Structures are given as C-alpha cells and as structure tokens.
Amino acid sequence: MLLQTRPTAVKISVLALFIVAIIGHCYGASSFYCCKRALLATVIAYFVTTLFIKAVNFVLLNAMIDKEVEKQREINRDN
C-alpha cells in the first residue's frame, strides 16, 4: 500500500512550524523573526517530506511490481 503524500507532509510541516517557533521564542528572538523563520521551516519541511514520501512510494511500487513479475514467472514455469 502506497503512502499518502499530502496528509503526512502537512502534519510534519505543522509540527516543524511549532517546533521552530517555540525554539525561537525560547532563545528570545523577536516575534517577526520567529514567524519568518518558522514559515520558512514549514515550507522546507513540506517539500522535503513530499520528496521523501515520493521516494518511498517509488521503492514500494517497484517492490510490488517485482513480486508480481516473480509470481507470473513461477506460474509460467509450472505450465
């Protein structure tokens, strides 16, 4: 089963938003700086997560295809 890209990427990016904002706030950065940095981290996290999930889906899809090809070869050998 392939992984869903958008829901997972949104969850990770929202998590990154809050983590970066909290870290910035704890270190005493200004609100504008925290906001700008957190939004940048959110965008980066979204795109990185999307690319990672697409890569995982590619590997999973190839594994499923190889499995089916092996089944067909085995069926053809038996006949």
Secondary structure, DSSP 8 states (H G I E B T S, - for coil): ----HHHHHHHHHHHHHHHHHHHHHHTT--HHHHHHHHHHHHHHHHHHHHHHHHHHHHHHHHHHHHHHHHHHHHHHHH-
